[in-house]
Amino acid sequence: MDTGVEGVPAGKLRSVVTYLAMEAPPPEEPPPPPSGVAITRWRAMPTADYLRLYHAIGDDWLWWSRLTWDEARLTAHLAEDETEVYVVEAGGEEIGLIELNLRPAPDIELRYFGVIPSWIGKGLGGWMLTHAIAAASQHRPRRMILNTCTYDHPGALAFYRRRGFAVTHSEVEIVDDPRLVGLIPRDAAPHVPLAGRPRADGAGLSPVSTTR
């Protein structure tokens, strides 16, 4: 079976997931937001609003894992005390997302982090990450953890390392291409070639390790 990538079945994508941790967050308050930008914690964020922003930010980076959840599961997740969602707004538009997961206590995970495409490269990332670190530090975690993968922004790994995160380990992940199983638009992430033929049985994502 010709897959286009040696050792990877047709319809699947292979990526390297890199895990990072920060054991001693800097004791600093986040700076004031840039002019015209605000950040708000959304408690029990409506599922439709969350998914709209998740797609707007994540489609080009092939974010898929929340899209496999049914509405009841996602609604319950967003209402949990262990989930903290922060939304960045500018000019009445939602442009950025921070999602912290307090469940892997005593660690805290930065689960999702990003801005919509039109705001990439405008210097917002550093301010957002400082805010995320400060929010996590209020819970006095042992570590703050996160992961990034091959299909994230090419500067993501270096960005996190500059901000004080250290690589702990990496692993390979193989999943169905989310564009071929209908989770995100087929023309999303044009820089990543479609992974060959879609699955004939129409099955959903079946990762080797679920990290995205």
GROMACS elastic network, one bead per residue, 0.5 to 0.9 nm:
[ bonds ]
;  ai    aj funct       b0    kb
    1     9     6  0.76328   500
    1    10     6  0.73733   500
    2     5     6  0.81081   500
    2     6     6  0.85295   500
    2     9     6  0.79776   500
    2    10     6  0.69269   500
    2   196     6  0.83282   500
    3     6     6  0.69701   500
    3     7     6  0.79937   500
    3     8     6  0.64065   500
    3     9     6  0.56398   500
    3    11     6  0.75080   500
    3    12     6  0.84484   500
    3   195     6  0.74053   500
    3   196     6  0.59158   500
    3   197     6  0.80134   500
    4     8     6  0.80533   500
    4     9     6  0.87628   500
    4    10     6  0.76525   500
    4   195     6  0.76971   500
    4   196     6  0.69347   500
    5     8     6  0.56071   500
    5     9     6  0.79216   500
    5    10     6  0.83799   500
    5    13     6  0.87646   500
    5    14     6  0.86053   500
    5   195     6  0.85344   500
    6     9     6  0.83165   500
    8    11     6  0.85051   500
    8    12     6  0.65437   500
    8    13     6  0.71866   500
    8    14     6  0.68862   500
    8   174     6  0.76535   500
    9    12     6  0.58033   500
    9    13     6  0.83203   500
    9   195     6  0.87225   500
    9   196     6  0.86164   500
   10    13     6  0.84893   500
   10   176     6  0.87122   500
   10   195     6  0.63059   500
   10   196     6  0.51562   500
   10   197     6  0.56022   500
   10   198     6  0.72141   500
   10   199     6  0.77554   500
   11   175     6  0.85148   500
   11   176     6  0.57938   500
   11   177     6  0.58723   500
   11   180     6  0.70631   500
   11   194     6  0.77261   500
   11   199     6  0.61375   500
   12   174     6  0.64587   500
   12   175     6  0.53032   500
   12   177     6  0.50616   500
   12   178     6  0.87013   500
   12   180     6  0.89377   500
   12   194     6  0.87695   500
   12   195     6  0.54980   500
   12   196     6  0.76045   500
   12   197     6  0.86798   500
   12   198     6  0.82920   500
   12   199     6  0.87962   500
   13   173     6  0.80711   500
   13   174     6  0.55277   500
   13   175     6  0.54927   500
   13   176     6  0.60997   500
   13   177     6  0.55913   500
   13   178     6  0.89808   500
   13   194     6  0.84604   500
   13   195     6  0.60226   500
   14   150     6  0.85699   500
   14   172     6  0.69898   500
   14   173     6  0.57561   500
   14   175     6  0.68324   500
   14   176     6  0.89978   500
   15   149     6  0.63910   500
   15   150     6  0.52343   500
   15   151     6  0.70899   500
   15   171     6  0.84855   500
   15   172     6  0.58111   500
   15   173     6  0.53564   500
   15   174     6  0.65475   500
   15   175     6  0.86826   500
   16   148     6  0.84969   500
   16   149     6  0.55059   500
   16   150     6  0.54913   500
   16   151     6  0.86680   500
   16   170     6  0.66945   500
   16   171     6  0.57266   500
   16   173     6  0.61759   500
   16   174     6  0.89051   500
   17   147     6  0.66194   500
   17   148     6  0.57576   500
   17   150     6  0.66801   500
   17   169     6  0.85739   500
   17   170     6  0.54633   500
   17   171     6  0.53854   500
   17   172     6  0.60925   500
   17   173     6  0.67456   500
   17   211     6  0.77458   500
   17   212     6  0.89035   500
   18   146     6  0.85927   500
   18   147     6  0.54681   500
   18   148     6  0.54080   500
   18   149     6  0.59094   500
   18   150     6  0.84982   500
   18   157     6  0.80956   500
   18   167     6  0.69448   500
   18   168     6  0.77740   500
   18   169     6  0.60992   500
   18   171     6  0.67290   500
   18   172     6  0.88994   500
   19   145     6  0.74230   500
   19   146     6  0.59751   500
   19   148     6  0.66575   500
   19   149     6  0.86769   500
   19   166     6  0.83745   500
   19   167     6  0.57869   500
   19   168     6  0.56509   500
   19   169     6  0.54797   500
   19   170     6  0.59179   500
   19   171     6  0.84853   500
   20   144     6  0.84617   500
   20   145     6  0.57327   500
   20   146     6  0.54797   500
   20   147     6  0.58818   500
   20   148     6  0.82140   500
   20   157     6  0.89047   500
   20   160     6  0.81507   500
   20   161     6  0.82783   500
   20   165     6  0.57790   500
   20   166     6  0.51540   500
   20   168     6  0.53228   500
   20   169     6  0.73641   500
   20   170     6  0.89858   500
   21   109     6  0.89771   500
   21   143     6  0.63269   500
   21   144     6  0.55568   500
   21   146     6  0.64738   500
   21   147     6  0.86172   500
   21   164     6  0.84759   500
   21   165     6  0.51954   500
   21   166     6  0.54268   500
   21   167     6  0.65531   500
   21   168     6  0.67011   500
   22    25     6  0.62910   500
   22   142     6  0.88517   500
   22   143     6  0.55022   500
   22   144     6  0.51427   500
   22   145     6  0.64433   500
   22   164     6  0.63607   500
   22   166     6  0.63709   500
   23   141     6  0.84494   500
   23   142     6  0.63799   500
   23   144     6  0.65233   500
   23   145     6  0.86820   500
   23   165     6  0.82157   500
   23   166     6  0.89260   500
   24    27     6  0.86132   500
   24   142     6  0.81790   500
   24   143     6  0.71107   500
   24   144     6  0.84549   500
   24   164     6  0.86839   500
   25    28     6  0.84640   500
   25   133     6  0.68279   500
   25   134     6  0.80372   500
   25   137     6  0.69726   500
   25   143     6  0.81530   500
   25   144     6  0.78426   500
   25   164     6  0.78029   500
   26    29     6  0.89525   500
   26   133     6  0.83101   500
   26   134     6  0.84559   500
   26   137     6  0.89368   500
   26   164     6  0.85839   500
   27   134     6  0.79190   500
   27   137     6  0.83567   500
   28    31     6  0.86842   500
   28   130     6  0.82690   500
   28   134     6  0.71246   500
   29   130     6  0.78219   500
   29   131     6  0.76807   500
   29   134     6  0.63421   500
   30    33     6  0.83113   500
   30   127     6  0.70074   500
   30   128     6  0.83704   500
   30   129     6  0.88068   500
   30   130     6  0.54477   500
   30   131     6  0.50773   500
   30   132     6  0.86215   500
   30   133     6  0.85200   500
   30   134     6  0.65812   500
   31    34     6  0.87774   500
   31   127     6  0.69788   500
   31   130     6  0.79056   500
   31   131     6  0.80108   500
   32    35     6  0.86584   500
   32   127     6  0.84213   500
   33    36     6  0.78754   500
   33    37     6  0.58182   500
   33    38     6  0.62759   500
   33    39     6  0.77835   500
   33   124     6  0.87585   500
   33   127     6  0.71415   500
   33   128     6  0.86174   500
   34    37     6  0.54865   500
   34    38     6  0.79911   500
   34   124     6  0.78342   500
   34   127     6  0.83331   500
   35    38     6  0.84946   500
   35    90     6  0.88761   500
   36    89     6  0.83604   500
   36    90     6  0.57380   500
   36    91     6  0.66662   500
   37    88     6  0.69760   500
   37    89     6  0.57068   500
   37    91     6  0.74878   500
   38    87     6  0.83002   500
   38    88     6  0.56761   500
   38    89     6  0.53050   500
   38    90     6  0.65221   500
   39    86     6  0.65290   500
   39    87     6  0.55952   500
   39    89     6  0.62416   500
   39    90     6  0.89808   500
   39    96     6  0.86318   500
   39   128     6  0.87017   500
   40    85     6  0.84402   500
   40    86     6  0.54124   500
   40    87     6  0.54332   500
   40    88     6  0.65690   500
   40    89     6  0.81482   500
   41    45     6  0.89521   500
   41    84     6  0.71185   500
   41    85     6  0.57032   500
   41    87     6  0.63158   500
   41    88     6  0.89362   500
   42    45     6  0.53040   500
   42    46     6  0.88063   500
   42    84     6  0.76081   500
   42    85     6  0.56379   500
   42    86     6  0.58274   500
   42    87     6  0.68364   500
   43    46     6  0.87943   500
   43    78     6  0.74219   500
   43    79     6  0.66753   500
   43    80     6  0.87785   500
   43    81     6  0.88184   500
   43    83     6  0.86887   500
   43    84     6  0.72656   500
   43    85     6  0.70220   500
   43    86     6  0.86729   500
   44    47     6  0.84252   500
   44    75     6  0.74961   500
   44    76     6  0.82427   500
   44    77     6  0.83342   500
   44    80     6  0.74443   500
   44    83     6  0.88285   500
   44    84     6  0.88655   500
   44    85     6  0.84683   500
   45    48     6  0.85415   500
   45    49     6  0.70256   500
   45    50     6  0.64822   500
   45    75     6  0.80168   500
   45    78     6  0.59941   500
   45    79     6  0.72177   500
   45    85     6  0.75622   500
   46    49     6  0.53984   500
   46    50     6  0.62736   500
   46    51     6  0.87517   500
   46    75     6  0.72077   500
   46    78     6  0.78713   500
   47    50     6  0.50796   500
   47    51     6  0.61258   500
   47    52     6  0.85507   500
   47    71     6  0.71663   500
   47    74     6  0.67530   500
   47    75     6  0.57345   500
   47    78     6  0.76393   500
   48    51     6  0.52210   500
   48    52     6  0.61122   500
   48    53     6  0.87361   500
   49    52     6  0.51700   500
   49    53     6  0.63910   500
   49    54     6  0.85152   500
   50    53     6  0.53770   500
   50    54     6  0.59715   500
   50    55     6  0.86157   500
   50    78     6  0.87561   500
   50    97     6  0.89827   500
   51    55     6  0.59943   500
   51    56     6  0.83996   500
   51    66     6  0.83513   500
   51    67     6  0.80179   500
   52    55     6  0.53583   500
   52    56     6  0.61938   500
   52    57     6  0.87565   500
   53    57     6  0.60953   500
   53    58     6  0.81023   500
   53    87     6  0.89715   500
   53    94     6  0.71786   500
   53    95     6  0.76762   500
   53    96     6  0.77105   500
   53    97     6  0.74170   500
   53   116     6  0.80672   500
   54    57     6  0.54357   500
   54    58     6  0.55317   500
   54    59     6  0.76834   500
   54    63     6  0.79151   500
   54    66     6  0.85674   500
   54    97     6  0.78018   500
   54   112     6  0.89116   500
   55    58     6  0.51204   500
   55    59     6  0.51672   500
   55    60     6  0.85027   500
   55    63     6  0.78646   500
   55    64     6  0.89726   500
   55   184     6  0.76884   500
   56    59     6  0.63827   500
   56    60     6  0.83061   500
   56    95     6  0.84838   500
   56   115     6  0.83476   500
   56   116     6  0.58075   500
   56   117     6  0.78094   500
   57    60     6  0.71871   500
   57    61     6  0.78665   500
   57    63     6  0.85778   500
   57    95     6  0.80094   500
   57    96     6  0.74487   500
   57    97     6  0.79951   500
   57   113     6  0.88683   500
   57   114     6  0.62627   500
   57   115     6  0.55940   500
   57   117     6  0.67263   500
   58    61     6  0.51439   500
   58    62     6  0.60029   500
   58    64     6  0.79910   500
   58   114     6  0.77352   500
   58   115     6  0.85845   500
   58   116     6  0.80373   500
   58   152     6  0.89829   500
   59    62     6  0.50060   500
   59    63     6  0.58767   500
   59    64     6  0.79856   500
   59   184     6  0.63427   500
   59   185     6  0.77050   500
   59   188     6  0.58403   500
   59   189     6  0.66542   500
   60    63     6  0.78068   500
   60   117     6  0.83905   500
   60   151     6  0.86464   500
   60   152     6  0.85093   500
   60   188     6  0.53472   500
   60   190     6  0.76174   500
   60   191     6  0.85572   500
   61   151     6  0.55547   500
   61   152     6  0.51551   500
   61   153     6  0.70288   500
   61   188     6  0.83269   500
   61   189     6  0.62384   500
   62   151     6  0.67986   500
   62   152     6  0.78376   500
   62   177     6  0.84388   500
   62   178     6  0.70867   500
   62   179     6  0.82452   500
   62   184     6  0.78165   500
   62   188     6  0.76986   500
   62   189     6  0.67410   500
   62   212     6  0.85300   500
   63    66     6  0.78889   500
   63    67     6  0.82747   500
   63   151     6  0.89361   500
   63   152     6  0.87713   500
   63   178     6  0.83616   500
   63   184     6  0.85674   500
   63   212     6  0.61607   500
   64    67     6  0.53181   500
   64    68     6  0.70003   500
   64   178     6  0.64359   500
   64   183     6  0.68800   500
   64   184     6  0.76111   500
   64   205     6  0.87244   500
   64   212     6  0.64829   500
   65    68     6  0.56064   500
   65    69     6  0.74783   500
   65   205     6  0.85181   500
   65   210     6  0.76622   500
   65   211     6  0.78055   500
   65   212     6  0.54835   500
   66    69     6  0.55281   500
   66    70     6  0.87098   500
   66    74     6  0.74154   500
   66   212     6  0.83733   500
   67    70     6  0.78044   500
   67   183     6  0.63486   500
   67   184     6  0.84530   500
   68   183     6  0.76935   500
   68   204     6  0.78160   500
   68   205     6  0.77039   500
   69    72     6  0.80829   500
   69    73     6  0.60967   500
   69    74     6  0.61135   500
   70    73     6  0.55357   500
   70    74     6  0.63712   500
   70    75     6  0.86636   500
   71    74     6  0.52206   500
   71    75     6  0.59396   500
   71    76     6  0.84938   500
   72    75     6  0.51715   500
   72    76     6  0.61392   500
   72    77     6  0.85663   500
   73    76     6  0.52119   500
   73    77     6  0.61625   500
   73    78     6  0.87571   500
   74    78     6  0.62090   500
   74    79     6  0.86624   500
   75    78     6  0.52787   500
   75    79     6  0.63642   500
   75    80     6  0.88855   500
   76    79     6  0.51746   500
   76    80     6  0.63410   500
   77    80     6  0.53265   500
   77    81     6  0.87741   500
   77    82     6  0.83724   500
   77    83     6  0.68447   500
   78    81     6  0.84117   500
   78    82     6  0.88156   500
   78    83     6  0.61389   500
   78    84     6  0.77987   500
   78    85     6  0.77552   500
   79    82     6  0.85349   500
   79    83     6  0.71998   500
   79    84     6  0.89206   500
   80    83     6  0.54439   500
   80    84     6  0.82544   500
   81    84     6  0.73132   500
   81   102     6  0.82069   500
   82   100     6  0.80205   500
   82   101     6  0.58894   500
   82   103     6  0.56129   500
   83    99     6  0.71090   500
   83   100     6  0.58948   500
   83   101     6  0.50732   500
   83   102     6  0.62843   500
   83   103     6  0.78976   500
   84    98     6  0.80123   500
   84    99     6  0.57050   500
   84   100     6  0.50695   500
   84   101     6  0.66602   500
   84   102     6  0.78968   500
   85    97     6  0.72278   500
   85    98     6  0.57269   500
   85   100     6  0.64723   500
   85   101     6  0.89422   500
   86    96     6  0.81895   500
   86    97     6  0.58886   500
   86    98     6  0.50039   500
   86    99     6  0.64034   500
   86   100     6  0.85229   500
   86   132     6  0.85815   500
   87    94     6  0.67178   500
   87    95     6  0.75156   500
   87    96     6  0.56750   500
   87    98     6  0.65166   500
   87    99     6  0.87975   500
   88    93     6  0.84461   500
   88    94     6  0.58961   500
   88    95     6  0.56034   500
   88    97     6  0.62259   500
   88    98     6  0.82212   500
   88   115     6  0.83263   500
   88   128     6  0.83985   500
   89    92     6  0.61268   500
   89    93     6  0.53229   500
   89    95     6  0.54116   500
   89    96     6  0.68362   500
   90    93     6  0.52927   500
   90    94     6  0.66195   500
   90    95     6  0.67469   500
   91    94     6  0.84820   500
   94    97     6  0.83240   500
   94   115     6  0.89273   500
   94   116     6  0.84250   500
   95   114     6  0.85191   500
   95   115     6  0.54573   500
   95   116     6  0.53171   500
   95   117     6  0.87049   500
   95   118     6  0.85689   500
   95   119     6  0.72738   500
   96   113     6  0.76128   500
   96   114     6  0.56434   500
   96   116     6  0.62850   500
   96   119     6  0.85963   500
   96   128     6  0.85040   500
   97   112     6  0.69990   500
   97   113     6  0.55392   500
   97   114     6  0.55819   500
   97   115     6  0.64332   500
   97   116     6  0.88476   500
   97   128     6  0.88338   500
   98   110     6  0.74830   500
   98   111     6  0.77517   500
   98   112     6  0.56503   500
   98   114     6  0.69443   500
   98   128     6  0.78147   500
   98   129     6  0.84658   500
   98   132     6  0.69198   500
   99   109     6  0.84473   500
   99   110     6  0.61353   500
   99   111     6  0.54696   500
   99   113     6  0.65182   500
   99   132     6  0.84584   500
  100   108     6  0.68790   500
  100   109     6  0.56537   500
  100   111     6  0.55817   500
  100   112     6  0.72509   500
  100   113     6  0.89269   500
  100   132     6  0.78067   500
  100   135     6  0.86787   500
  100   136     6  0.74449   500
  101   104     6  0.72605   500
  101   107     6  0.89220   500
  101   108     6  0.58316   500
  101   110     6  0.64118   500
  101   111     6  0.61987   500
  102   105     6  0.61593   500
  102   106     6  0.81335   500
  102   107     6  0.70455   500
  102   109     6  0.64937   500
  102   110     6  0.89234   500
  102   136     6  0.83697   500
  102   139     6  0.85516   500
  102   141     6  0.87878   500
  103   106     6  0.81580   500
  103   107     6  0.77809   500
  103   108     6  0.70284   500
  103   109     6  0.80859   500
  104   107     6  0.53389   500
  104   108     6  0.61282   500
  104   109     6  0.71745   500
  105   108     6  0.63084   500
  105   141     6  0.71803   500
  105   142     6  0.79809   500
  106   140     6  0.83406   500
  106   141     6  0.53154   500
  106   142     6  0.53455   500
  106   143     6  0.72755   500
  107   140     6  0.88177   500
  107   141     6  0.50983   500
  107   142     6  0.52826   500
  107   144     6  0.57656   500
  107   145     6  0.69103   500
  108   111     6  0.89611   500
  108   136     6  0.66254   500
  108   137     6  0.88670   500
  108   139     6  0.83942   500
  108   141     6  0.61073   500
  108   142     6  0.79456   500
  108   143     6  0.64816   500
  108   145     6  0.61461   500
  108   146     6  0.85984   500
  109   112     6  0.88625   500
  109   136     6  0.84872   500
  109   143     6  0.84747   500
  109   144     6  0.57470   500
  109   146     6  0.55111   500
  109   147     6  0.87831   500
  110   113     6  0.71241   500
  110   132     6  0.76859   500
  110   133     6  0.86912   500
  110   136     6  0.85146   500
  110   144     6  0.71522   500
  110   145     6  0.61588   500
  110   146     6  0.51101   500
  110   147     6  0.80852   500
  111   145     6  0.84969   500
  111   146     6  0.63648   500
  111   147     6  0.78472   500
  111   212     6  0.85681   500
  112   146     6  0.85983   500
  112   212     6  0.88778   500
  113   125     6  0.87989   500
  113   128     6  0.84466   500
  113   129     6  0.81637   500
  113   132     6  0.89234   500
  114   120     6  0.86144   500
  114   125     6  0.74872   500
  114   128     6  0.86679   500
  115   118     6  0.81028   500
  115   119     6  0.61358   500
  115   120     6  0.64306   500
  115   124     6  0.82028   500
  115   125     6  0.78507   500
  116   119     6  0.57145   500
  116   120     6  0.68235   500
  117   120     6  0.53791   500
  117   121     6  0.89313   500
  118   121     6  0.84708   500
  118   122     6  0.87356   500
  119   122     6  0.57450   500
  119   123     6  0.84037   500
  119   124     6  0.75896   500
  120   123     6  0.76641   500
  120   124     6  0.77338   500
  120   125     6  0.81309   500
  121   124     6  0.75664   500
  121   125     6  0.82225   500
  122   125     6  0.80268   500
  123   126     6  0.65177   500
  123   127     6  0.76342   500
  124   127     6  0.55151   500
  124   128     6  0.62264   500
  124   129     6  0.87355   500
  125   128     6  0.50880   500
  125   129     6  0.60674   500
  125   130     6  0.85617   500
  125   159     6  0.88577   500
  126   129     6  0.51949   500
  126   130     6  0.61874   500
  126   131     6  0.86322   500
  126   159     6  0.84169   500
  126   163     6  0.81045   500
  127   130     6  0.51936   500
  127   131     6  0.63100   500
  127   132     6  0.87274   500
  128   131     6  0.50602   500
  128   132     6  0.61881   500
  128   133     6  0.86902   500
  129   133     6  0.60958   500
  129   134     6  0.84880   500
  129   160     6  0.87526   500
  129   163     6  0.82887   500
  130   133     6  0.51660   500
  130   134     6  0.61652   500
  130   135     6  0.86116   500
  130   163     6  0.85334   500
  131   134     6  0.50947   500
  131   135     6  0.61104   500
  131   136     6  0.85784   500
  132   135     6  0.51121   500
  132   136     6  0.61492   500
  132   137     6  0.85188   500
  133   136     6  0.51192   500
  133   137     6  0.59996   500
  133   138     6  0.88200   500
  133   144     6  0.77299   500
  134   137     6  0.50241   500
  134   138     6  0.65702   500
  135   138     6  0.55615   500
  135   139     6  0.76779   500
  136   139     6  0.57708   500
  136   140     6  0.72755   500
  136   141     6  0.72250   500
  136   144     6  0.72684   500
  137   140     6  0.50628   500
  137   141     6  0.64743   500
  137   144     6  0.82881   500
  138   141     6  0.81542   500
  140   143     6  0.84836   500
  141   144     6  0.67245   500
  144   165     6  0.84958   500
  145   165     6  0.81756   500
  146   165     6  0.87753   500
  147   157     6  0.87750   500
  147   211     6  0.77176   500
  147   212     6  0.85236   500
  148   151     6  0.82154   500
  148   152     6  0.63743   500
  148   153     6  0.88058   500
  148   156     6  0.70635   500
  148   157     6  0.66766   500
  148   211     6  0.88775   500
  148   212     6  0.84456   500
  149   152     6  0.55193   500
  149   153     6  0.86253   500
  149   156     6  0.86684   500
  149   157     6  0.83302   500
  149   212     6  0.83535   500
  150   153     6  0.81219   500
  150   154     6  0.76193   500
  151   154     6  0.76484   500
  151   189     6  0.88024   500
  151   192     6  0.78125   500
  152   155     6  0.82191   500
  152   156     6  0.66779   500
  152   157     6  0.87642   500
  153   156     6  0.52772   500
  153   157     6  0.83471   500
  154   157     6  0.73820   500
  154   158     6  0.84953   500
  155   158     6  0.55923   500
  155   159     6  0.60399   500
  155   160     6  0.88301   500
  156   159     6  0.50219   500
  156   160     6  0.62955   500
  156   161     6  0.86818   500
  157   160     6  0.53750   500
  157   161     6  0.62990   500
  157   162     6  0.86992   500
  157   167     6  0.89770   500
  158   161     6  0.51066   500
  158   162     6  0.61115   500
  158   163     6  0.86661   500
  159   162     6  0.52607   500
  159   163     6  0.64590   500
  160   163     6  0.51024   500
  160   164     6  0.66391   500
  160   165     6  0.55647   500
  160   166     6  0.80250   500
  161   164     6  0.52941   500
  161   166     6  0.59040   500
  161   167     6  0.77990   500
  162   165     6  0.72252   500
  167   170     6  0.80533   500
  171   209     6  0.86599   500
  172   208     6  0.81868   500
  172   209     6  0.80705   500
  173   207     6  0.67429   500
  173   208     6  0.56999   500
  173   209     6  0.57831   500
  173   210     6  0.76913   500
  173   211     6  0.81642   500
  174   206     6  0.82493   500
  174   207     6  0.56814   500
  174   208     6  0.56538   500
  174   209     6  0.75966   500
  175   178     6  0.80982   500
  175   205     6  0.60158   500
  175   206     6  0.57894   500
  175   208     6  0.68384   500
  175   209     6  0.84559   500
  175   210     6  0.86208   500
  176   179     6  0.85255   500
  176   180     6  0.75106   500
  176   181     6  0.74135   500
  176   195     6  0.81764   500
  176   198     6  0.83019   500
  176   199     6  0.81377   500
  176   203     6  0.88642   500
  176   204     6  0.72989   500
  176   205     6  0.50947   500
  176   206     6  0.65037   500
  176   207     6  0.72794   500
  177   180     6  0.54735   500
  177   181     6  0.68742   500
  177   194     6  0.72237   500
  177   195     6  0.61158   500
  177   196     6  0.89520   500
  177   198     6  0.80143   500
  177   205     6  0.77433   500
  178   181     6  0.53346   500
  178   182     6  0.63445   500
  178   183     6  0.52883   500
  178   184     6  0.60742   500
  178   185     6  0.84900   500
  178   186     6  0.84155   500
  178   204     6  0.83249   500
  178   205     6  0.71559   500
  179   182     6  0.54289   500
  179   183     6  0.59993   500
  179   184     6  0.51312   500
  179   185     6  0.57083   500
  179   187     6  0.76882   500
  179   188     6  0.73453   500
  179   194     6  0.76372   500
  179   195     6  0.89192   500
  179   198     6  0.89638   500
  180   183     6  0.77501   500
  180   184     6  0.82920   500
  180   185     6  0.85755   500
  180   186     6  0.66883   500
  180   194     6  0.77776   500
  180   195     6  0.79661   500
  180   196     6  0.89098   500
  180   197     6  0.79109   500
  180   198     6  0.53041   500
  180   199     6  0.77784   500
  180   202     6  0.89168   500
  181   184     6  0.81086   500
  181   198     6  0.69682   500
  181   199     6  0.76589   500
  181   202     6  0.65753   500
  181   203     6  0.73564   500
  181   204     6  0.62511   500
  181   205     6  0.76599   500
  182   185     6  0.67701   500
  182   186     6  0.74798   500
  182   204     6  0.88555   500
  183   186     6  0.88193   500
  183   204     6  0.88389   500
  184   187     6  0.84930   500
  184   188     6  0.69756   500
  185   188     6  0.54284   500
  186   189     6  0.85287   500
  186   190     6  0.88836   500
  186   194     6  0.82461   500
  187   190     6  0.61008   500
  187   194     6  0.89755   500
  188   191     6  0.86316   500
  188   192     6  0.86410   500
  189   192     6  0.56667   500
  189   193     6  0.82097   500
  190   193     6  0.66551   500
  190   194     6  0.83114   500
  192   195     6  0.85201   500
  193   196     6  0.84181   500
  194   197     6  0.83246   500
  195   198     6  0.77984   500
  197   200     6  0.82750   500
  198   201     6  0.87262   500
  198   202     6  0.75854   500
  199   202     6  0.53886   500
  199   203     6  0.67127   500
  199   204     6  0.87745   500
  200   203     6  0.79894   500
  203   206     6  0.81711   500
  206   209     6  0.86254   500
  206   210     6  0.84477   500
  207   210     6  0.56233   500
  207   211     6  0.86918   500
  209   212     6  0.89841   500
